[in-house]
Amino acid sequence: MKFTDGYWMYRKGLTALHPRDVVDVVTTPAGLEVYAPTRPINARGDALNCPQITVSFSSPLEGVIGVTIEHFQGALNQGPHFDVLEGDPAVDVTVDETQASITSGPLTASVSLGADWNVDFTGEGRLLTSSVPRSVGLITDDAGRSFVHEQLTLGVGTSVYGLGERFGAFVKNGQSVDVWNEDGGTSSDLAYKNVPFFLTNSGYGVFVNHPERVSFEVGSEVVSRTQFSVEGQRLQYFVIYGPSPKEILRRYTALTGRPARIPAWSYGLWLSTSFTTEYDEKTVMSFINGMAERNLPLSVFHFDCHWMRAFHWSDFIWDPATFPDPEGMLRRLHERDLKVCVWINPYIAQRSHLFREGRELGYLVRKPDGSVWQWDLWQAGMALVDFTNPDAVLWYQDKLRALLKQGVDSFKTDFGERIPTDVVWHDGSDPQRMHNYYTQLYNEAVFQLLEKELGEGEAVLFARSATTGGQKLPVHWGGDCESTFAAMSESLRGGLSLASSGFAFWSHDIGGFEGTPEPEIFKRWIAFGLLSSHSRLHGSNSYRVPWLVDEESVDVLRHFTELKMRLMPYVAAAAEEAYSFGTPVMRPMVLEFPDDPGCSQLDRQYMLGSDLLVAPILEAGGEHAFYLPDGTWTHLESGETLEGPRWHTRSFSVMEAALFVRPGTVLPLGTVSTRPDYDWAANVEFRAFAVPEGHRTVVPVPSPDGTVTRFEVTVKQGEVTAVVLGRE
C-alpha cells in the first residue's frame, strides 16, 4: 500500500505522524522501551497535544530482535496469532548519552538519542539495515482508518526474496505485494500461500508478525527502502540475522516452526484421476494396470473431487454410482502396494447432510446476525467449517477418521483461501486476521488427525493454501497452472519463493493443470517434477497417464522415476536437514551460493539438496542455457564435466535433464529403482565427483525407520571405498 506522492508529499486524504527525537528510554526485563514524540520537544508546553510513539525492542531467540511500534495501546489484541517462539535468550542492553542498544547474540539494534529518529541493525558489527527519519509512520485517512508502516533501508545490491509462493519475478525488488490469500492460479500476482517474511542476500531477513493483510512495497514506494504496513495502531516485526541465507532460514524456522517428518512412500510418484474427468473403479484400475504393464513405478493413487457426488462436496461419502464398494476398492489398491489419497476441502455444500448437521450443532461460520454464512461460488449454498470451535474440529476430524478406517492414507487439503471477513468466529477472532490464518487451522486439523491415527512420521498432506507456520504441515503443491512452458516457469518461480519463505517440501502438477500439454512440454515437465521433493501427475479435464500423450512419454517417465528412486538416500538426507535446520529440499541458487553474484537473480534453476543443480528445460527444442558456479561440475548421467563460474548452452534430449553434481561431492545412490521406501543405507553406492585424491569424509545415510548409518568414504586412485562406522 502506497502512502506518498513522490518524495515530499503524502497522497490526498492522508495525514502522517513520524517519531522525531527520543525523549525517554526505559530498560525492561525484555529489552528496551523507547518513547518518541512526533514533534520536537523544546519546552514543557510542547508536550501538550503531541502524539507519542512507543517502540519496544526485545529478543525471542539469539540473533533475532523484535520491534513493536505502537500509537494507542488500548485496542483489543484479538486473535488469531501466529505460533511464534517466546524464548528468553541472554541480551545485552546499554544506554548512554548518544544511543540505546540491545544485543542478541551477533545482532544489535542501536537507537540514536540525537535529534532525528534512527535505528541501525548491525550483524557482527556490519550494518545490515536501518530505520531512518520518516521510516516509521502513523497514517490516517479521511475515513478515519489508521495504518502503521516501517521502512527499512535497502543497501546497494541487496535483493529481496520470499513473501510466500509468488509466481512473478523471483527477486521482489520493485514489487508491491499484499499478503492476502487468494484463489488466483499461477498467472497473476495473487497467491495461495502468503507469508509475511522476506529474505535478503545481505545477511538479514524480516518477519512481520501479523496474520492479517500486510502490504509490502519492496523498493516500490521509496526505492531505497522496503516498506511494510498494517491497518491499526500497532506493528510488530522481527529482524533475523544470518549472516548466510541458510542461517536466516534456520533462525526463522526456529521462530515459527520446522516441518514434521513425513513418510518415505510420499517421495514416490503420485497419479491422479484429474479434476473434471469421468472415472470409476474400472478407470482407476486401468491406469494402475497400465502403469504396471509398462514398468512405471507408482506409489500413490489420488482420487480428486468427483469421488463424491456433485453438489455434495464435502460430505466425505463415496459416490455409490461410481464406487459401490469403496472398502473393497481401497483394499484392492493396498494389495497392489499403493497408498491412497483423496481430495477434501473445508467447504460444506448446502445439499450435503453435513450442512444440516453443522448448522444445528453451531459448527459453521456465522454472520453477525447469527445466520450461517453462505454463497454459491464453488458449491451451491456452501458454508464454512469454523475451525476456531474445538468441537467443530473434532466433528470434522471424525468424518475424516471414517475414511481412514476405510483405507485412505492421506488427504489433499484443497482450497482454504476464499475466507470471508464479514463473519463472526466462534472464539471471537478478528475476521481480518482469520482470512489468512484459516488455512493453518484447517491443515492442522487434518494433519493432527493423520498423526494420531497413523502415527508420527506417517502423516502427509497435499495442501494448496498456507501462511506462516504452514511449513510445519507438509507437503504443499503449486496450484492451478496452464499446460505451457511459461506456466512451468511460473511454477518454478513460485516454488523458489516458497522455499525462500521457509517451506521445505513442495510439488506441482506435472504437465500443468489447465488444458492438455503438448508432448514435449509434458516430457520436460516430467523431469522437473521428478527432480522436485514430491512428484504428482495431475490435470483438470484430461488424464495424465503418459501413454495417452505418446509412447516416448512412457520411457521418459520411467527413466526419471527410477532416477529419483535411486536418489532417495540423497533426497532423504536433504529432508533430514529440513527437519533439523529448516533448510528447504529445493533451494534457490542464492541459498547455496550467497557470495556468487551470478546466483542472486537466478530463477530458472535450483539446487536439489546441497549438491545437485537442476536447470529445467523451459523452452521447445532442448537447447538450454544455464549457469554453473565456480569449480568443475559433472553431469550426473553422462559424466561430462563443465567449468564454472560461467554460463553454458547445451542441447538435451527429452531423456536427459540439465542435472549437474557440485564439485567435491560424494553422492550416495540407492540400488532400488522401483519404490522410494526401501532401506536407503542397505547396499548404498557412493560416487565421487571432482574429489581430490586421498579425500576422506563421513557421509550419513538415513533409513525410513529413523536410523542413520554413517559411512567413512575414501577416494584413492580413482576408487571409492566405504566403511560403515555405525548405525544409530
SVG drawing of the C-alpha trace seen along z (x, -y; Angstrom):
<svg xmlns="http://www.w3.org/2000/svg" viewBox="-30 -26 76 84">
<polyline fill="none" stroke="black" stroke-width="0.4" points="0.0,0.0 1.5,-3.3 1.0,-6.4 3.3,-9.0 3.0,-11.3 6.7,-11.4 9.4,-12.1 8.0,-15.1 4.2,-14.8 1.5,-12.3 -1.4,-11.3 -4.6,-13.2 -6.7,-12.4 -3.8,-11.1 -2.1,-12.6 1.1,-11.2 2.9,-11.3 6.5,-10.3 8.7,-9.8 11.2,-12.7 13.8,-12.8 13.7,-10.3 12.7,-11.8 13.0,-8.7 14.4,-5.2 13.3,-2.6 15.1,0.7 12.8,3.6 13.3,7.3 12.6,7.9 14.8,5.2 14.1,1.5 11.1,-0.8 11.7,-4.0 9.4,-7.0 9.4,-9.3 7.1,-12.3 6.0,-13.2 7.5,-16.7 10.5,-18.2 10.1,-18.9 12.0,-22.1 9.8,-23.4 7.3,-22.0 4.3,-23.2 5.5,-21.3 4.4,-18.0 0.7,-19.1 -1.4,-17.9 1.6,-15.9 1.1,-12.3 3.8,-9.9 5.0,-6.7 6.3,-3.8 8.8,-1.5 9.8,1.6 12.8,3.9 13.1,7.5 14.6,10.8 12.8,14.2 15.8,16.0 19.5,15.4 20.2,13.4 16.6,12.2 15.4,8.8 11.7,7.9 10.4,4.4 6.9,3.3 5.7,-0.1 2.6,-1.4 0.4,-4.6 -2.7,-3.8 -2.2,-0.8 -5.8,-0.3 -7.1,1.7 -8.0,5.3 -5.3,7.7 -7.7,10.2 -6.6,13.5 -5.6,15.4 -1.8,15.1 1.0,16.9 2.6,19.6 5.9,17.8 8.6,19.0 8.7,17.0 12.3,17.7 14.3,15.7 17.9,15.5 20.5,13.5 20.5,9.9 22.9,7.1 21.1,3.7 23.1,0.5 22.1,-3.2 24.4,-6.2 24.2,-9.8 24.1,-9.1 22.4,-5.8 20.4,-2.9 21.1,0.6 20.0,4.2 22.3,7.0 21.1,10.6 24.0,12.9 25.5,11.4 22.7,8.9 22.4,5.4 19.7,2.7 21.0,-0.7 18.6,-3.6 20.0,-7.1 19.3,-9.5 20.1,-12.5 17.7,-14.9 16.5,-12.6 14.9,-9.1 17.3,-6.4 17.7,-2.7 20.7,-0.8 20.6,3.0 24.1,4.5 25.3,8.1 28.7,8.8 29.5,5.1 28.4,4.8 25.4,2.5 22.5,4.6 19.6,2.1 18.3,-1.0 15.0,-2.7 15.6,-6.3 13.7,-9.6 10.1,-9.1 10.6,-5.3 8.1,-4.8 4.8,-6.3 1.3,-6.5 -1.1,-7.2 -4.7,-8.3 -7.1,-8.6 -10.2,-10.7 -12.4,-7.7 -10.6,-7.6 -8.7,-4.4 -5.2,-4.2 -2.1,-2.4 1.3,-1.8 4.3,-1.4 8.0,-0.8 10.6,-1.3 13.9,0.4 16.8,-0.7 17.9,1.4 21.6,1.5 23.1,1.2 23.0,4.7 20.5,6.0 17.9,8.4 14.7,9.4 13.1,12.9 10.2,14.7 6.8,13.4 5.2,16.7 4.6,18.6 4.6,15.9 4.7,16.6 6.1,13.3 9.7,12.3 11.7,14.2 13.6,11.1 10.9,8.9 12.7,5.5 10.3,3.1 7.2,5.1 4.1,4.2 2.9,7.3 -0.2,7.7 0.0,10.7 -3.6,11.9 -4.5,15.5 -6.5,15.7 -7.5,18.5 -5.9,16.9 -4.0,19.6 -0.3,19.2 -0.5,16.5 -1.3,13.4 0.1,11.5 -2.3,13.4 -1.1,16.2 -2.4,19.2 0.4,19.2 1.2,15.8 3.9,15.4 4.9,12.0 8.6,12.9 11.3,11.8 14.9,13.0 17.7,10.9 21.2,11.6 22.6,9.0 22.7,11.0 19.2,10.5 15.5,11.3 12.4,9.7 9.2,11.4 6.1,9.2 4.2,10.9 0.7,10.2 -1.7,12.8 -3.9,10.1 -3.2,8.2 0.4,7.0 1.2,4.7 4.8,4.7 6.4,2.1 9.8,3.5 11.7,0.5 8.4,-0.4 7.4,-3.4 10.7,-4.6 13.2,-2.9 15.9,-2.7 13.7,-1.0 11.4,2.0 8.2,0.8 5.6,2.9 2.3,1.7 -0.8,2.9 -4.1,1.3 -4.4,0.4 -2.3,-1.2 0.4,1.4 3.0,3.1 5.4,5.8 8.3,7.2 11.4,9.3 14.8,8.7 16.6,12.0 20.3,12.2 22.2,14.8 24.7,14.0 24.0,16.5 20.6,17.1 20.6,20.6 21.2,19.3 18.4,16.7 16.0,19.6 17.4,21.6 16.5,18.9 13.2,18.0 12.0,21.6 13.2,22.0 11.0,19.0 7.9,20.2 8.3,23.9 10.0,26.6 8.4,29.4 7.2,32.6 8.7,35.8 6.8,37.4 6.6,41.0 9.1,42.4 6.4,43.6 5.3,39.9 8.5,39.3 7.3,41.8 5.2,41.0 1.6,39.9 -1.0,40.4 -4.3,38.6 -7.7,39.2 -7.6,35.5 -10.3,33.0 -13.3,33.0 -12.6,36.3 -15.0,39.2 -13.8,42.0 -14.9,45.0 -13.1,48.1 -12.6,49.6 -10.9,46.4 -8.7,46.3 -7.7,49.9 -7.0,49.4 -4.5,46.6 -2.8,48.7 -2.6,51.8 -1.3,49.7 1.5,48.3 2.4,51.8 2.4,53.2 4.8,50.6 7.0,51.0 6.3,47.5 6.9,47.3 3.8,45.9 3.5,45.2 0.3,43.2 -3.1,43.1 -5.1,39.9 -8.9,39.5 -9.8,35.9 -13.1,34.1 -15.5,36.4 -15.1,39.4 -18.0,37.6 -21.4,36.8 -21.8,33.5 -23.4,30.8 -22.5,32.7 -18.9,31.5 -17.8,32.1 -19.8,34.9 -16.9,37.4 -19.2,40.2 -18.1,42.1 -20.4,41.7 -22.3,45.0 -22.9,44.8 -19.2,44.9 -17.8,46.5 -20.3,49.0 -17.7,50.9 -15.1,48.3 -13.7,50.5 -13.1,53.3 -11.6,51.0 -9.2,49.5 -8.3,53.0 -7.5,53.9 -5.3,50.8 -3.4,51.7 -2.9,55.2 -1.2,53.5 1.2,51.9 -0.3,48.4 -1.2,45.7 -4.4,43.8 -5.0,40.0 -8.4,38.4 -9.4,34.8 -11.2,32.8 -11.9,29.2 -13.3,27.2 -16.4,26.0 -19.8,27.7 -22.4,27.6 -25.9,26.9 -27.1,30.3 -24.5,32.2 -26.0,33.8 -23.1,32.3 -24.6,28.8 -27.7,29.5 -25.7,31.3 -23.1,28.5 -25.8,25.8 -27.7,27.4 -24.5,28.0 -23.2,24.5 -20.1,25.7 -20.4,23.4 -19.2,19.9 -21.9,17.3 -22.8,13.8 -23.1,11.1 -26.9,11.7 -26.4,15.4 -27.3,16.9 -24.9,19.2 -22.6,17.5 -23.2,18.9 -22.6,18.3 -22.9,20.2 -19.3,19.8 -17.7,23.3 -20.6,25.2 -24.3,24.3 -25.1,22.7 -21.8,23.7 -20.9,22.9 -17.5,22.9 -16.4,25.1 -15.5,23.0 -12.1,24.4 -11.9,21.9 -14.5,24.1 -12.7,27.1 -15.9,29.2 -16.2,28.4 -12.6,29.6 -13.4,32.9 -16.6,33.2 -14.7,32.6 -11.9,35.0 -14.5,37.7 -15.7,37.5 -12.2,38.0 -11.5,40.7 -14.2,42.8 -12.3,42.5 -9.0,43.6 -10.8,46.7 -11.9,47.5 -8.3,47.4 -7.5,43.9 -3.9,42.9 -3.6,39.2 -5.7,36.1 -5.3,33.5 -6.4,30.4 -7.5,28.2 -8.8,24.6 -9.0,22.6 -8.2,19.2 -11.6,17.6 -12.4,16.8 -15.0,14.0 -14.3,11.1 -18.0,10.1 -18.4,13.0 -18.3,13.9 -15.9,16.6 -16.7,18.9 -13.7,17.8 -14.1,14.1 -11.2,13.9 -10.8,10.8 -12.2,11.7 -9.4,9.8 -6.7,11.8 -8.6,15.0 -8.7,14.6 -5.1,15.8 -4.9,17.8 -7.9,20.1 -5.7,22.3 -3.4,23.0 -6.3,24.2 -7.7,26.3 -4.4,28.0 -3.6,28.5 -6.9,30.3 -6.2,32.7 -2.5,33.2 -3.0,33.8 -5.7,36.4 -3.3,38.3 -0.6,38.2 -3.0,39.5 -4.4,42.3 -1.4,43.4 1.5,42.4 4.1,39.7 6.1,39.6 3.2,41.2 1.2,38.0 1.4,36.2 -0.9,33.7 -1.1,32.4 -2.1,28.8 -2.6,25.7 -3.1,22.8 -0.8,21.7 0.6,18.9 3.4,18.6 3.6,21.9 2.3,23.9 5.8,25.2 5.2,27.5 2.5,29.4 4.0,30.8 3.5,31.2 2.3,28.2 1.8,28.0 1.8,25.1 -1.8,24.8 -3.6,24.4 -1.3,23.6 -1.7,23.8 0.0,26.5 2.6,24.3 6.3,23.7 5.5,20.2 3.4,21.8 6.1,24.3 8.4,21.3 5.8,19.6 5.5,22.7 9.3,22.9 9.4,19.2 6.5,20.0 8.5,22.9 11.7,20.8 9.8,18.0 8.1,20.5 11.4,22.1 12.8,18.7 9.8,18.4 10.8,21.4 8.9,24.2 11.0,27.3 8.7,29.6 6.9,28.6 5.3,30.1 3.4,29.1 1.2,30.6 3.4,32.4 2.3,31.3 0.3,28.4 -3.4,28.3 -5.4,26.4 -5.6,27.8 -3.6,30.7 0.1,30.3 1.9,30.8 4.1,33.9 7.4,32.0 6.0,29.9 4.8,33.0 8.2,34.7 10.2,31.7 7.8,31.3 8.3,34.9 12.0,34.3 11.2,31.1 8.5,33.0 10.7,36.0 13.5,33.7 11.3,32.0 10.8,33.1 7.4,34.5 6.0,35.6 2.4,35.8 0.7,36.4 -2.5,34.3 -4.6,32.3 -8.1,30.7 -10.0,32.1 -7.6,34.7 -5.9,37.8 -2.2,37.6 -1.2,41.2 1.8,40.9 0.7,43.3 -2.2,41.0 0.4,38.4 2.7,40.6 4.8,43.7 8.0,41.8 6.5,40.1 6.3,43.6 10.0,44.1 10.7,40.6 8.5,41.1 10.1,44.5 13.6,43.1 13.1,40.1 11.0,42.0 13.7,44.7 16.3,42.0 14.5,40.4 14.1,43.7 17.9,44.2 18.5,40.7 16.4,41.5 19.5,41.8 20.5,38.3 16.9,36.8 16.2,38.3 19.4,36.8 18.2,33.4 14.9,34.0 16.8,34.7 18.4,31.3 15.0,29.7 13.7,31.4 16.7,30.3 17.5,26.9 14.6,25.7 16.7,25.8 14.4,26.5 15.0,29.6 14.6,27.5 16.8,24.4 17.2,21.2 20.8,20.9 21.4,17.9 20.8,20.1 23.8,22.3 26.0,19.7 25.3,16.4 28.7,15.0 28.4,15.6 26.7,12.5 25.8,14.6 23.3,16.5 21.5,13.6 18.9,13.3 18.6,16.9 15.0,18.1 15.2,20.8 17.3,23.3 17.8,24.5 19.7,26.8 18.0,30.1 19.7,30.5 23.1,29.0 24.9,30.9 22.6,31.4 22.0,28.5 18.8,28.8 18.0,26.4 14.6,27.5 14.2,27.2 11.7,24.4 11.6,24.0 11.0,26.1 13.9,27.7 16.1,28.7 18.8,26.1 19.2,24.6 21.3,22.0 22.3,22.5 24.8,21.1 27.4,23.1 29.1,21.6 32.9,21.9 34.5,25.3 34.3,28.5 30.7,29.6 29.7,33.1 26.6,34.1 25.2,36.8 24.3,39.3 26.7,38.6 29.7,37.8 30.5,34.7 32.4,32.1 31.9,28.3 33.7,25.5 32.3,22.6 31.7,19.8 30.1,19.2 27.1,19.7 26.8,22.7 24.5,23.6 23.8,27.3 21.2,29.4 19.4,32.0 17.2,34.8 13.9,35.5 15.6,38.4 18.1,36.0 17.9,33.4 20.3,30.5 21.4,32.2 24.9,31.4 26.8,32.5 28.6,30.0 32.4,30.2 33.7,32.2 30.6,34.2 30.4,37.8 26.9,38.8 25.0,41.7 22.9,43.7 20.4,46.4 20.3,49.7 16.4,49.9 14.7,48.1 11.1,49.3 10.0,47.7 11.0,44.9 10.5,46.7 13.4,49.2 16.3,49.3 18.4,46.5 21.5,47.4 21.4,51.1 23.8,51.7 24.2,48.0 26.7,46.9 28.9,43.9 30.1,41.9 32.7,39.1 32.7,36.0 35.7,33.7 37.0,35.0 40.8,34.7 43.0,37.8 43.0,39.2 39.8,37.4 38.1,38.8 34.7,37.8 31.8,39.2 28.5,39.5 25.3,40.1 22.6,42.0 19.2,42.1 16.7,45.0 12.9,45.0 12.9,46.4 14.5,43.3 18.0,44.6 21.1,43.1 24.1,45.1 27.4,43.3 29.9,44.3 33.5,43.3 34.1,42.8 37.7,42.6 38.7,41.7 42.1,43.2 43.4,43.7 40.0,43.2 38.4,45.9 35.7,45.0 35.5,47.2 33.1,47.0 33.3,48.4 30.3,48.5 31.1,46.5 27.8,47.4 24.1,47.1 22.2,45.1"/>
</svg>
